[in-house]
Amino acid sequence: MLLRRLWSARFWCGHRAVSYEQGQSPAPKLREYFYYIDHEGMLFLDDARIKNFTSCFKEKQFLDFFFKRLKLNDTDRYRDEFPFLSVCGRERNYVRCDDLPIVFTHIVRDGEGTERLAYAHASDKLSVEWQPDRICMFPASGRVYHPAPERYGSIGLVRSKLAIELSNGFTFRNGEDHPPTHFRWNGKNYELDQSWWQDTYIGSREQPEANDRC
């Protein structure tokens, strides 16, 4: 069951003030809730006054349930302020993010020994196949990205702790002011795909520093 809590909230998203009430009902038998995902991939109620490890959602089954239903917001409500949506029956859970809703936290191996990137702090319940030739670092922010399922916008952020570990394998043949050109992983040197992100959610949203990216 999703947490039900009534609380009036008003916050600034970009340059616009957005008002809502947790659990509001814009139509009969329909409830709306509002969430926030930080750059570490932790999920919070959007109006939580303090957002840290103690206040985030940690129950693995709930996180698995929530993120498996997460997608781009295809409704006409709060689309600009909350670009993602997780639907559970007659509950609409609107989601905004520090950057992206999918944050990869660590690398795991499945039963066949294939390396996978886990996300959403759901242990190994949620993961994608690890593609070392398709990671991308944006010099303007220092953030590292990797492909994600299409329903999430086809791209996910790599958690800062893991990104720092991976960055040890980067080679910058065009200089450190430009994206890395190669990545060494498990003794193999990969030439990085420099353009895959352009066809993702990040490529379609407005990015003032886009020219400094991959």
C-alpha positions in Angstrom: 0.0 0.0 0.0 1.2 3.5 -0.8 1.6 5.8 2.1 -1.5 8.1 2.4 -0.9 11.4 4.0 -2.8 14.7 3.6 -0.6 17.7 3.6 -0.8 21.0 1.7 2.4 21.9 0.0 3.7 24.7 -2.2 7.1 24.6 -3.7 9.1 26.3 -6.5 9.8 24.1 -9.5 12.1 26.1 -11.8 10.4 29.5 -11.8 6.9 28.3 -11.1 5.1 27.7 -7.8 3.2 24.5 -7.7 0.5 23.7 -5.1 -0.9 20.3 -4.3 -2.2 18.3 -1.4 -0.9 14.8 -0.8 -3.9 12.4 -1.4 -5.9 15.0 -3.2 -8.8 13.7 -5.3 -9.3 15.6 -8.6 -11.9 13.0 -9.7 -14.1 10.4 -8.0 -12.1 7.4 -6.7 -8.8 8.9 -7.9 -6.0 9.9 -5.6 -2.8 11.8 -6.3 0.5 11.7 -4.5 3.8 13.5 -5.1 7.4 12.2 -4.8 11.0 13.3 -5.3 14.1 11.3 -6.3 17.4 12.7 -5.4 20.8 12.3 -7.3 21.6 9.2 -5.2 18.3 7.6 -6.4 16.6 7.8 -3.0 12.8 8.2 -3.1 11.0 10.6 -0.8 7.6 12.2 -0.4 8.0 15.4 -2.3 6.9 17.6 0.6 9.2 15.9 3.2 10.9 18.8 5.0 14.1 16.8 5.5 15.3 14.5 2.8 18.0 12.1 3.9 18.6 8.4 4.4 16.3 8.3 7.5 13.3 9.8 5.6 13.6 7.9 2.3 11.6 4.8 1.3 13.7 1.7 2.0 11.4 -1.3 1.7 12.6 -3.3 -1.3 9.2 -4.7 -2.2 7.7 -1.3 -2.3 10.5 0.2 -4.4 10.3 -2.7 -6.8 6.5 -2.1 -7.1 6.8 1.6 -7.5 9.6 1.7 -10.1 8.2 -1.1 -12.2 5.2 1.2 -12.8 7.2 4.3 -13.3 7.0 6.0 -16.7 7.1 9.4 -18.4 4.1 11.4 -17.4 1.6 11.1 -20.2 -1.2 12.9 -18.5 -2.2 16.6 -18.8 -1.6 17.1 -15.1 1.7 18.4 -13.6 3.6 17.2 -16.7 6.1 20.1 -16.6 6.7 20.0 -12.8 6.5 16.2 -12.3 7.7 14.7 -15.6 7.3 11.1 -14.4 4.4 9.0 -13.1 3.9 5.7 -11.3 0.4 4.5 -11.5 -1.1 2.0 -9.0 -4.7 1.3 -9.7 -6.5 4.5 -9.0 -3.5 6.2 -7.5 -1.4 8.5 -9.5 2.1 9.1 -8.1 3.7 12.1 -9.7 7.5 12.1 -9.6 10.1 14.9 -10.0 13.9 14.4 -9.8 17.1 16.1 -9.1 18.2 14.8 -12.5 16.7 11.5 -13.6 14.4 9.0 -11.9 16.6 6.0 -12.6 19.9 6.1 -10.6 22.2 3.1 -10.9 23.8 2.2 -7.6 26.0 -0.8 -8.1 27.1 -3.6 -10.4 25.8 -7.1 -9.8 26.0 -10.5 -11.5 22.9 -12.5 -12.4 22.6 -16.3 -12.3 24.5 -16.7 -15.6 27.4 -14.5 -14.5 26.3 -11.5 -16.7 27.1 -8.1 -15.2 24.2 -5.9 -14.6 23.6 -2.4 -13.2 21.2 -2.3 -10.3 19.0 0.8 -9.7 16.4 2.3 -7.3 18.0 0.8 -4.1 15.9 -2.3 -4.7 18.8 -4.7 -4.2 19.1 -6.8 -7.3 15.3 -6.8 -8.0 15.7 -4.0 -10.6 18.7 -4.0 -13.0 19.7 -3.6 -16.6 22.5 -5.3 -18.6 25.8 -3.4 -18.0 27.1 -1.9 -21.3 30.6 -0.6 -20.6 30.9 0.9 -24.1 27.9 3.2 -23.6 28.6 5.1 -20.4 28.9 8.8 -20.9 30.3 11.5 -18.7 29.2 15.2 -19.2 32.2 17.4 -18.4 30.0 20.4 -17.4 28.5 18.5 -14.5 30.9 15.6 -14.0 27.9 13.2 -14.0 28.0 9.8 -15.6 25.1 8.2 -17.5 24.2 4.7 -18.8 21.3 3.4 -21.0 18.0 2.6 -19.1 14.7 1.1 -20.2 12.7 3.2 -22.7 9.8 3.7 -20.3 12.1 5.8 -18.1 13.4 7.9 -20.9 16.1 5.5 -22.1 18.8 6.9 -19.8 19.8 6.7 -16.1 22.2 8.5 -13.9 25.1 6.6 -12.3 25.3 7.2 -8.5 28.2 9.5 -7.6 30.0 6.8 -5.5 29.9 4.3 -8.4 30.7 7.0 -11.0 33.9 7.9 -9.1 35.0 4.2 -9.2 34.2 3.9 -12.9 36.0 7.2 -13.7 39.3 5.5 -12.9 38.9 3.7 -16.2 38.3 6.7 -18.4 40.7 7.9 -21.1 40.4 11.5 -22.4 42.1 11.6 -25.8 40.5 14.9 -26.6 41.4 16.5 -23.3 39.7 16.5 -20.0 37.4 19.4 -21.0 35.8 16.9 -23.4 34.0 13.7 -22.7 36.1 10.5 -22.2 36.8 8.7 -25.5 37.6 5.2 -24.0 36.9 3.2 -20.9 38.9 0.3 -19.5 36.9 -2.5 -17.8 37.9 -5.9 -16.7 41.1 -5.6 -18.7 39.4 -4.6 -22.0 39.6 -1.1 -23.5 36.2 0.1 -24.9 35.8 2.9 -27.4 32.8 4.9 -26.1 29.7 5.7 -28.1 29.6 9.5 -28.0 26.1 10.1 -29.3 23.6 7.5 -27.9 22.3 9.9 -25.2 21.0 12.3 -27.9 18.0 10.1 -28.5 17.0 9.8 -24.8 15.0 11.9 -22.4 18.1 14.1 -21.7 18.6 14.7 -25.4 15.0 16.0 -25.7 14.8 18.2 -22.6 16.3 21.6 -22.6 20.0 21.6 -21.5 21.8 24.9 -21.6 25.2 23.1 -21.4 24.4 20.5 -24.1 27.2 21.6 -26.3 29.7 20.6 -23.6 28.4 17.1 -23.4 29.2 13.9 -25.3 
